[in-house]
């Protein structure tokens, strides 16, 4: 069993803690947040710290989870690697390509391990579809379109809500989630970005309020096109990935919000899978992400190389001219 510490005890950490409690591979020993009012999310058996340095001084930790605001990811991540702990980093790893490159350089110098917590890619609906992806005349190799919509209601009366302050922007926060879902089905190296549109508001600190990125992909059997859109201004809390199969005339809808899979054929919807447990979507996501982390730690191989591929696409879209 691996001993865990968590840096940052906000909204995301509550789901990570719930996932750890469901795991037979991990045990939470310590948590850290400068806001001591957040320490109440920790069980009495878990040691609470106000400073990162104090948590990293806990000699029994094997892995440290970074759930602090995005702007602190690189700083905290490098501290974890320097302390010779396995790093489990909340997405995105860094807000800019320059910060990411700095982290990658330091990671190589420190010879540390870093796993990115691509939690959306481990939703129960994703796991089910990946097991049954060659059924229902909707083989992934025949897929020729995709449309990922990742929306959060983080803007009210034209102003980002306080919860959005640590997330950077809709594309930076959700684009990496959408990419992680798409790239479980299409190799990241096969995706080519065609265009990018980001909606920004100079009166806010957000990188972008909306983002739309168009892709093409080429594979041995079928090539195609796809789009990822993110938004904080629709007022919707909805996350969907729709897959099109022209050869069969079928559509598969991965409803990440409702944790279900729908087959759409002849203008009719057929439910193929629905989550039947009482845990929240995010808790289920992190249960899958921690299972994947355990596999990586047991083999000694992290997912950082894959993480680099996803972030290349993330930053390319965010910085696209116009």
NUZALO-427506 format. One record per residue: residue in three letters; x, y, z of N, C-alpha, C in turn. Coordinates in steps of 0.001 Angstrom, whole numbers, plus 500000, padded with zeros to 6 digits. Layout:
N
ALAXYZXYZXYZ/...
# end
This chain:
322
UNK500846498800500000500000500000500000500876501242500000/UNK500490502226499170501254503453499061500659504541499959/UNK501536505280500641501119506369501519501059507679500746/UNK499969508423500951499671509602500144499623510862500988/UNK500124511956500391499915513298500921499241514130499852/UNK498419515095500237497727515964499282498063517416499592/UNK498470518158498568498714519590498690497552520320498023/UNK496801521071498812495607521747498318494368520971498725/UNK493510521572499563492356520846500104491037521516499727/UNK490965521942498456489744522557497960488773521541497388/UNK487963521994496419486879521188495849487366519854495284/UNK488400519884494456488879518666493804489404517668494823/UNK490085518165495854490678517277496854489619516445497570/UNK488416516972497743487380516201498431487055514926497649/UNK487072515012496310486807513835495481488019512909495450/UNK489207513479495485490408512647495535490469511863496845/UNK490125512528497932490119511854499238489088510733499254/UNK487903510993498698486864509956498635487334508767497803/UNK488070509036496721488585507963495872489647507144496605/UNK490512507818497351491545507110498122490897506186499143/UNK489811506644499749489113505825500741488543504547500134/UNK488294504564498817487771503383498116488883502480497602/UNK490133502908497754491264502200497152491923501233498134/UNK492354500106497610493140499163498407494633499358498176/UNK494979500308497285496385500553496953496965501762497674/UNK496103502651498172496575503907498736495966504176500110/UNK496717504918500920496259505341502241496680506797502443/UNK495734507649502800496022509060503010496618509275504393/UNK497834509849504414498515510115505683498566511594506041/UNK498580512474505009498785513892505310498125514770504264/UNK497702515946504702497138516950503806497663518318504175/UNK497686519211503159498274520537503384497455521612502697/UNK497198522686503409496564523871502826496828525048503762/UNK497249526202503208497490527368504070496217527882504735/UNK495058527577504128493772527924504717493380526807505674/UNK493638526995506951493430525913507923491960525534508086/UNK491032526388507625489613526027507703489299524845506790/UNK490156524606505805489945523490504880490437522158505453/UNK491152522215506555491673520981507148490552520069507635/UNK489355520613507754488231519815508266487842518691507316/UNK488289518738506045487966517647505112488782516396505417/UNK489799516534506273490676515418506607490143514662507819/UNK490281513354507785489958512531508939490932512848510080/UNK490524512604511291491375512913512446492679512128512436/UNK492683510997511741493896510178511678494915510724510681/UNK494509511717509885495385512296508855496039513558509398/UNK497334513665509241498063514832509744497843516025508819/UNK497501517177509392497247518393508623498399519376508776/UNK498791519967507647499868520957507645499392522226506942/UNK500020523336507302499721524608506641500769524960505593/UNK501919524309505635503013524619504709503442523372503958/UNK503742523576502648504162522468501791505416521803502342/UNK506352522610502817507612522075503324507383521118504495/UNK506382521425505308506075520560506448505555519212505968/UNK504650519235504995504110517975504480505218517137503841/UNK506091517775503062507145517025502375508184516487503351/UNK508175516982504572509063516452505594508536515189506235/UNK507316514804505861506714513569506372507434512394505699/UNK508234511685506430509157510700505848508468509477505251/UNK507222509215505625506571507975505195505793508110503888/UNK505783509277503277504984509475502064505661508851500847/UNK504857508167500036505348507588498779504962508453497580/UNK503781509044497641503261509831496521502568511068497072/UNK502720512185496350502084513438496761501196513932495625/UNK499943514212495959498960514716495012498971516244495050/UNK499050516862493871498968518327493787497561518704493358/UNK496802519340494256495451519809493969495332521298494289/UNK496460521983494239496486523429494493496074524174493225/UNK495874525509493293495507526275492096496520526076490958/UNK496017526158489724496860525903488545498151526704488553/UNK498087527952488996499262528820488947500392528319489855/UNK500063527416490781501061526900491720501533525491491363/UNK501006524909490301501325523525489973502819523286489769/UNK503456524125488969504882523915488682505707524074489949/UNK505457525123490706506210525365491945506072524195492907/UNK504850523781493165504625522685494103505122521352493542/UNK504938521151492241505386519908491630506889519719491726/UNK507631520774491496509094520682491585509540520439493027/UNK508819520995493987509132520724495388508941519247495717/UNK507888518660495171507628517238495409508725516380494787/UNK509104516680493560510150515904492897511479516040493633/UNK511776517251494100513026517471494839513042516687496149/UNK511843516411496697511749515629497937511751514131497656/UNK511930513757496392512029512352495978510740511588496253/UNK509592512238495982508288511570496081507702511449494666/UNK506898510408494453506185510286493180505136511396493132/UNK505070512126492024504171513268491889502925512867491107/UNK501748513125491692500465512910491023499836514278490849/UNK499918514820489636499604516223489370498216516398488785/UNK497419517260489401496132517636488832496370518380487514/UNK495462518225486565495616518882485257495172520344485339/UNK495674521224484444496834521006483586498112521092484413/UNK499195520551483866500437520586484633500932522015484809/UNK500805522818483747501263524213483796500351525052482917/UNK500292526348483199499404527232482451499999527687481122/UNK501323527622480967501964528061479735502975527026479261/UNK503276527086477965504275526182477393505638526412478045/UNK505959527674478334507255527991478932507390527351480316/UNK506327527432481115506354526807482436506466525291482319/UNK505753524723481347505813523278481169507226522837480787/UNK507846523578479865509205523232479430510192523321480593/UNK510011524338481449510865524473482630510692523260483536/UNK509442522868483758509173521708484601509818520458484016/UNK509655520251482697510203519055482052511715518991482198/UNK512351520146482071513817520204482213514237519838483638/UNK513556520409484620513890520130486017513562518680486384/UNK512459518154485837512092516762486107513195515822485640/UNK513747516103484482514817515258483959516052515335484857/UNK516360516533485335517517516704486221517323515931487524/UNK516090515935488037515805515308489325515518513809489199/UNK515331513349487960515031511929487704513812511460488491/UNK512816512330488570511614511984489321510503511459488444/UNK509467510950489083508289510439488370507111511384488544/UNK506423511648487428505257512530487447504135511894486640/UNK503012511675487290501810511177486633500786512295486610/UNK500225512562485437499168513557485342497823512892485610/UNK497009513516486449495710512956486828494672513292485756/UNK494657512515484689493718512730483580492384512068483925/UNK491703512626484900490578511931485519489410511702484572/UNK489136512628483651487984512466482762488117511238481875/UNK489346510845481587489581509681480737489252508379481442/UNK488969508435482757488677507228483524487260507212484076/UNK486367507996483450484966507930483827484410506540483569/UNK483387506145484320482810504812484153482256504601482756/UNK481710505679482151481202505558480785482337505324479792/UNK483495505949480065484659505733479201485190504314479344/UNK485284503836480581485787502494480818484880501458480148/UNK483563501661480266482625500723479640482792500731478132/UNK482847501918477533482937501994476074484252501409475569/UNK485337501645476286486626501099475848486628499570475903/UNK485846498996476803485730497531476846484841496986475732/UNK483878497810475282482895497347474297482999498117472979/UNK484134498745472746484252499670471616484140499014470245/UNK484259497714470166484120497040468879482744496408468702/UNK481845496696469633480474496187469535479580497218468848/UNK478335496837468613477280497762468171477587498416466822/UNK478370497740465987478726498268464669479281499681464767/UNK480047499912465805480627501244466028482068501078466477/UNK482850500410465645484248500178465980485020501490465943/UNK485894501693466897486647502942466973487459503176465707/UNK487975502111465104488779502288463891487944502827462730/UNK486593502717462822485706503242461777485183504637462100/UNK485518505169463247485041506492463650485637507561462744/UNK484789508449462234485313509489461341485010510917461807/UNK484246511062462900484024512392463474483960512286464995/UNK484319513382465646484077513497467085483772514946467422/UNK482972515128468448482655516468468955482607516391470467/UNK483545517054471121483607517069472583483152518431473079/UNK482170518430473961481636519667474543481813519594476052/UNK482633520485476582482913520500478018482559521887478552/UNK481395521971479201480868523256479656480721523275481170/UNK481069524411481767480886524631483199480237525991483411/UNK479317526128484361478639527411484610479448528293485557/UNK480619528728485096481538529447485974481512530966485783/UNK480588531468484949480448532913484764479010533303485074/UNK478870534339485887477538534809486277477509536319486155/UNK476490536847485440476374538293485200477640538861484586/UNK478263538060483726479438538525483008480733538441483781/UNK480705537888484988481911537840485810482190536397486251/UNK483451535960486171483795534606486629483497534453488116/UNK482965533303488501482699533013489897484013532767490646/UNK484006532948491972485245532756492748485908531406492503/UNK485097530359492308485658529031492096486524528954490839/UNK486252529849489873486992529826488609488369530468488719/UNK488593531193489801489822531987489914491083531143489814/UNK491044529914490326492244529080490342492401528222489097/UNK491427528307488158491396527374487032491989527941485744/UNK492233529225485677492883529811484508491931530229483426/UNK491214529297482847490284529596481769489592528322481320/UNK488550528454480519487755527282480152488557526301479312/UNK489366526800478381490163525884477562491289525261478377/UNK491959526065479166493073525541479951492593524509480966/UNK491406524717481517490888523793482527490252522556481910/UNK489412522747480882488638521628480330489189521081479022/UNK489987521869478315490557521379477064491405520142477269/UNK492171520127478366493028518972478646492178517756479000/UNK491028517968479672490111516867479964489551516271478674/UNK489073517149477789488509516692476522489564515963475689/UNK490775516486475648491850515840474894492158514450475457/UNK492130514326476777492439513026477380491379511986477017/UNK490120512425476870489050511517476451489240511122474989/UNK489414512108474132489571511848472695490787510967472426/UNK491862511214473170493111510494472903493157509103473534/UNK492096508697474214491949507281474540491431506518473325/UNK490897507258472347490306506645471167491117506895469901/UNK491829508011469867492670508387468725494051508706469256/UNK495080508189468627496444508481469062496702509982468979/UNK497218510550470055497475511990470103498366512450468960/UNK499269511597468507500164511965467417499446512045466078/UNK498225511480465993497457511531464749496569512759464660/UNK496465513526465741495632514730465749496425515927465222/UNK495825516633464272496433517851463727495437518985463900/UNK495858520071464538494968521191464762494838522026463496/UNK493598522346463130493333523136461923493025524593462235/UNK492306524836463309491954526210463675491624526270465154/UNK491697527466465689491423527675467106490812529050467301/UNK489770529116468111489130530382468456488952530448469962/UNK489508531478470567489395531677472006488698533009472284/UNK487703532967473168486993534180473571487541534638474909/UNK488071535838474923488675536374476142487979537657476563/UNK488127538005477821487557539233478381488678539953479108/UNK489083541094478586490205541828479174489911542337480572/UNK488635542351480967488273542840482301488387541764483370/UNK488744540545482963488908539469483932490324538911483838/UNK490695538120484819492015537487484823492016536141484103/UNK490876535736483552490781534432482904491503534425481559/UNK492158533319481264492819533184479972491804533167478846/UNK490691532461479037489640532426478032488338531988478688/UNK487227532548478188485909532171478683485300531068477831/UNK485700531023476559485263529964475651486422529572474744/UNK486388528345474286487385527899473331486781526910472357/UNK487186527000471098486766526030470074487985525696469238/UNK488263524399469102489433523952468357488998522851467400/UNK489361523014466116489040522037465083490266521200464748/UNK490041519893464592491131518958464327490850518125463081/UNK491912517586462529491824516498461565492652515340462101/UNK492288514130461719493099512989462124493190511991460976/UNK494342511373460869494604510408459809495013509088460432/UNK494318508023460009494619506673460509494620505710459324/UNK495173504510459500495265503560458388493930503216457740/UNK492850503129458533491558502702457988490696503899457604/UNK490403504747458579489496505872458350490108507152458906/UNK490067508216458112490469509541458572489219510346458902/UNK489403511479459561488222512240459912488516513604460484/UNK487479514201461037487560515540461612486899515541462989/UNK487313516499463797486723516613465124486801518024465650/UNK486027518282466685486021519596467314485913519427468825/UNK486633520269469540486500520358470995486065521771471326/UNK485002521895472095484557523222472530484426523241474041/UNK484878524343474639484763524541476080484119525901476326/UNK483414526022477430482773527305477714482416527417479184/UNK482520528655479685482048528976481025480816529878480992/UNK480344530238479792479290531256479720477966530724479193/UNK477844529415478998476576528856478522475577528665479657/UNK476057528698480895475186528419482023474913526939482217/UNK475606526096481447475369524653481504476532523942482184/UNK476190522915482948477188522003483498477020520698482738/UNK477681520606481601477455519473480703478745519097480003/UNK478998517793479968480197517294479310479822516068478491/UNK479970516210477166479600515168476223480714514975475197/UNK480889513731474749481714513470473581480888512613472633/UNK480664513144471430479833512468470431480723511921469330/UNK480583510627469046481412509939468067480554509540466878/UNK481019509860465660480263509555464457480901508445463640/UNK480033507569463095480483506431462297479706506442460987/UNK480284507076459975479573507276458714479217505951458042/UNK480109504959458135479887503699457425478653502958457925/UNK478341503108459208477182502417459769475999503340460004/UNK476221504643459878475158505605460136474811505726461602/UNK475704505268462451475442505284463882476248506374464592/UNK475743506762465743476416507754466585476461507209468008/UNK477602507392468644477742507031470053477920508321470852/UNK477117508491471897477227509655472775477776509191474121/UNK478943509697474469479518509460475793479104510636476671/UNK478127510415477512477620511473478390478404511400479701/UNK479440512236479787480318512201480956479623512753482198/UNK478702513678482006478001514279483150477066513262483814/UNK476316512527482993475344511562483518475935510163483647/UNK477191509991483232477891508707483297477088507617482578/UNK476841507844481299476100506877480505476571506908479060/UNK476239505840478324476590505718476908475300505497476133/UNK475128506271475049473905506214474249474259505886472804/UNK473512504965472209473613504678470785472484505416470080/UNK472838506225469095471845506984468329471792506407466919/UNK470615505902466538470448505273465228469039505518464734/UNK468925505913463453467611506192462861466815507179463707/UNK467533508203464204466934509286464985466332508807466306/UNK466760507634466756466314507124468041467519506884468941/UNK467331507121470243468397506910471220468164505603471972/UNK469234504818472111469180503564472845470237503603473941/UNK469820503434475170470751503453476289471544502153476315/UNK472864502278476219473737501111476254474322500867477635/UNK474545501943478369475150501809479702474746502999480553/UNK474509502752481832474265503826482801474897503439484123/UNK475598504381484719476226504146486017475145503849487052/UNK475374502837487862474360502472488858474881502569490289/UNK475964503348490498476402503531491888476037504924492375/UNK476207505161493661475744506414494257476873507422494469/UNK478011507202493825479121508145493966479036509232492898/UNK479641510369493193479623511465492234480501511144491034/UNK480239511865489951481026511686488733482511511859489001/UNK482890512934489699484308513201489919484958512160490820/UNK484230511681491813484796510632492668485058509373491844/UNK484106508987490994484315507836490125485502508047489194/UNK485632509263488665486781509581487809488095509311488539/UNK488186509798489778489449509690490512489709508268490998/UNK488655507497491228488872506087491540489612505421490384/UNK489173505711489152489863505179487976491259505726487820/UNK491427507019488085492748507637487941493743507074488954/UNK493280506809490177494175506230491185494514504771490856/UNK493580504036490272493895502681489823495004502720488777/UNK494899503682487870495927503820486837497262504231487448/UNK497224505119488442498449505524489131499120504326489794/UNK498329503463490435498895502281491095499632501401490091/UNK499058501226488895499718500432487859501051501059487473/UNK501063502388487332502294503072486944503366502944488027/UNK502960503102489285503932503015490372504503501604490500/UNK503668500597490240504133499216490338505128498879489230/UNK504961499503488056505880499248486941507051500232486918/UNK506932501343487703507978502353487720507984503256486500/UNK506882503250485727506795504044484495505631505006484594/UNK505925506318484564504853507311484647504272507594483263/UNK503297508536483188502671508878481910503121510238481396/UNK504310510682481820504733512046481501504928512257480002/UNK505429511257479296505625511408477850504293511646477147/UNK503281510890477540501935511079477003501393512446477407/UNK501661512814478637501260514128479153501831515251478281/UNK503051515105477837503683516100476978502939516242475652/UNK502493515126475087501758515170473823500446515939473971/UNK499715515698475048498444516387475265498658517880475504/UNK499673518218476277499929519628476547500423520369475305/UNK501111519668474421501513520310473157500281520799472409/UNK499254519948472328498014520338471655497283521431472438/UNK497298521328473750496620522316474597497192523710474374/UNK498510523824474433499148525138474307499113525649472877/UNK499207524738471917499142525154470519497804525827470229/UNK496728525245470743495406525820470536495232527135471280/UNK495729527184472510495553528379473344496292529587472769/UNK497411529329472089498234530439471590498073530669470094/UNK497118529977469464496909530105468014496556531544467659/UNK497182532117466611496883533507466224495404533682465906/UNK494811534735466465493411535025466189492462534203467017/
# end
